[in-house]
Amino acid sequence: MAIIEVRDLGKRYGPKIAVDAVSFEVAEGEIFGILGPNGAGKTTTVECVAGLRKADRGSVSVLGRAPADVRSAIGVQLQSSELPERIRVSEALSLFSSFYPTPADWSARLGLSAHLKAEFGQLSGGLKQRLSIALALIGSPRVAILDELTTGLDPQARRDTWSVIEEVRSAGVTIVLVTHFMEEAERLCDRVAVFRDGRIAALDTPSGLVSRVDGSTRVRFVPSVALDVTLLEALPEVTGVSSVGEQIVVSGSENLVHAVTSLLARKQIVARQLRVDQVSLDDAYVELTGGSGAEDH
């Protein structure tokens, strides 16, 4: 069942077209990712889905109705949301709870119970994000829109936040996640829409997007003794060999690693600093977007 339906969405700011003919659906219980460079139309799109902006054309429905008609069913954590530095965690939760007839208390589940007396300005980046999620979920929404949730967090805080998002989904909340972290999209998202120049350049599962890219594998190593690279080039699994200083880079099919290591073993050559690179969502993203960037809308 589609809980969100976007059809031919269009939005412009003066002469600039921010979103152009965007269409997609989000299934109930799904984590739907939105990727793209700055200026690709990601934030404008989710703000239209949340009912915070009015589209110039097209339609958006959430739970079968206009977003403005079901606002209490949508929780939003915006990219630039902030709270007063001196407000305490308990005060923020109490304030937002007063907006809803039956608020949900996520403080314990999100690890905030020990920080209720702390001021917002004293919180770490990870705790600020947990509070932001708690405030977005305090109205027991069926849909949560999370925009660049982990930007600015250290790696551990980012992974802790991912666990929180997975817990939120397990509670039955459908999530739209805007991110520019490929690892985040690969771990969390069921499907991903890649935006470019206001349009959706591709929409698929993370693995489906990766499969669209040239699927070659690369093996990098420094041989323990001099190696005749023509031996590598003669392997049927190899499509190319190059050198970067002492390092040899071999490209080829999915059986490349076995073929190269077997050859080295026969020649009694040790592969130092061995590294295997396979196509990732990063590669698919760069190919689909061209690595462009501008001011985000």
N, C-alpha and C positions, 0 to 999 in steps of 0.2 A: 504494500500500500504506500502510495506517495503522500508524504506528510507536507512536503513543500513542492510547489510547481511554479516554475518561472518560464514564461513564454515571451520570446521576442523582446526582451527588456532593452530599453534604450534610455540613455541619460546624457545630457550635454551641459557644459558650463560655458556659456557664451559660445565662442566659435569652436571650443574643444569638445570633441566627442569622447566622453569618459567610458560609456558602455554602449555597445552596438550589437543589437540582435542576439542577445544572450538567452539561451534556453537550457534548462536542466530540471531534473527532478531529484528529490532526496527521499529515500525510503524511510519508513518509521524504524527507529532503532539503529540507524546508520550513523557512522562518523564520516561525513562528506568533507573532503579537503578542497581548499581553493589555493592554488599556487600561482605565482606570476611575479614578474619584476615590478618595481615601483612604477606607478602610472598605468598599470594594465587594467584597472577597473575593479579590482578585488573589493576594496572597502566600499566603494559606491554600491556595488551589487549587494553586499550583505546589509548595508544600511537600508536599501530598498526592501530587502526581505524582512528586516526588522520593523519596517514601517516608519523609519526615521527620516527617509527621503522619499519624495514622490517621483516616480518615473515619468519621463516625457512620453514614453509609449510602451506598449506591451502590458503584461499582467503578471502579478505575483499573488499566489494564494498559499496560505498556511492553514492546515486543517480544513481546507476547502473554503476558506473565507479570506477577505482582505486582511493583511497584517494588522491594520489599525483596529479591526474588529476583534482581534484575538490577542491583543497586546499582553494581557496577563498570562498567556500561555507561552510567551517568548521571553527567554532570559538573554541578556546581552552583556558581553564584556568587550568594550570597545578598545581599540588600539591606544587611544590617548586618554582613557579614563583615569581620573585622579581623585583623591580625597584630601580634605584639609590635613595638614601635617599634625595638628594637635588633637584631632578627633581620635578617641580610643576605639579599639576593635569592638568592644561591647556596645559603644554608642552608635557606631556605624551599623551594626547588625540590628540594633533596636530601631533605629531610624528607618531602615529599609523594610523591616518587618511591619512597621505601622502602615505601609502602603497596601498591605494585602490582608484579606479576611482570615486566611488560614496559612500563615507563613511556615516555611520549613526551616528547621535549624540544622544547618550543615556544618556548624563550627567544630563539633567533635569529630565528625567523619573526615574533615579536612585538616585536622591537626591544629585547630586554633584555640582549643579550650585553655591551654596554658598561657595564651597571649591576650586574653580578653581585656586586661588592664593596660596593655601596651598602646602607645600612641602610634598612629599610622606612620609618622616620619621615622619612628625607631625600628620599624620592621625591616627585615631583610627582603631582597627582591622576591625570593621564593614565597615568603609569607604574605607579601603584598598581593602576589598573584593568587594565592589560596583564598585570601579575603575577597579579592575581586570575583573569583568563581563562586564563593559562598553568597555574595550579594546578587550575582546573576541568577542563582538557583533558589533564592529565598522565597520566591513566589510559586515554587513547585511547577516550573514550566515544563512543557512537553518538548520544547525546542530550545537549545542553547546555542547562541552564536558567539564564538570566541575568536577575536581578531588579534593575531600576532601575540598570542598568550605568553610565549616564553622568550620573547625578545629581551635581551639584556640580562638573562639569567646565566649563572655559571652552569657547567655541564651537569653537576649533581642535582642542582635545583631544577634544571630542565627535566631530568629524568623523573624526579619526584613528582613534578607537575603532570608528566605523562601518565603516571600511575593514578593520579587523581582523576584525570580525564577518563581513563578506562573504568574507574569506579563509578563515575557519573553515568556513563553509558550503560553499565550493568544495572543501574537503578531505573532504566527505561527511558532515559532522556536521549532524544535525537540531537546530534551535534553537527554544526557547521563550523569547521575549523579553518581559519585563514592563517597561512604560515608561509615562511620562505625557507624553513629548515627541511631539507629532503629526508633526513633521518627521521624526523618527527612525522612526516607524511607517510613514510614507509611503515613505521611501527603502528601508527594509530588508525590510518584512514582505510575504509573499505573501498572507496573510489575517490578519484582526484580529478578536478577540472583545472586544466592549465590555461591561464589567461594570457593573452598577448594583444596589445593595442586595442583593448576594450572588447575583445571577442574571446570565445573559448577556442583555443588552438587544438585541444585534445581533451577527451573525457574517458577515463578508463580506470581499472584497478592499478595500483602502483606497479605490479608485475606486468600488467598489460602494456603500460606505457614503456617500461624497460624493453619489452620484446619488440617494440617498434624501431629500436636503435640497432645499428649494425652490431651483431652479437659476438664480436671477436673478443678473445681473451688475450691478455698481455702478461708475459713473464719477464721479470727484471732480475738480473743477478750479476755478480762480479765473479768471473771464473778464477779458480785458484791458480791456474796456469794458462798460458796462451791457448786460445781456442780458435780453430779454423771455422769461421762463421758459415762457410759453404756447406759444412756438415749439417748445420741447423737449417739452412735454406733448402736442403735436399729432402727434409722431412715432409711427408704429404700433409701433415697437420699445420704446417707453417705457411703463413701468407706474407710475412715480412720480417726482416731482421735489421736492426739499426743499433748504433753505439752512441752512448753519451759518456764520454771519458772512458773509464775502465768498465763501465756498466754496459751490459748487452740487453737490448730490449727485443723480445720475440713476440710477434703477434700471430694469432691463428685460431683454430677451431676449439670447441669445448674440450677436446682430448689433448690439447696442447701441453698441459702440465705434465702428464704422464709421458708423452713423447720426448719432451726436452729432458726431464730428469732421468729417463732411461738411457738416453744418449750420453748424458754426462756420467752416469754410473759406469757405462761400458768403457768410457775413456778415462775413468778414474779421476774425474775432475769434480771438485767440490764447488757447489753454487753458494757463494757467500752473499749475504744481504739479499737473499731470495725474497721476492715479493710477487704476488699474483694480483693483477687488476682485472676485474670483470666489469661489464657494463652495469651501471647503477642508475637510480632515479636521477641523480645529478646529471649524468650524461644525457638522459632523455630530456630533462628540463632544459639544458643548454641548447640542445638541438631544436626543441620546440619553440623556445623563446628567442633564440639568437643572442642571449645574454644581455639584452637591452635593459635600460632602466631610466627612470625619470621621476618627477614628483608624483607621489602616490595619490590616487583618487578612488 
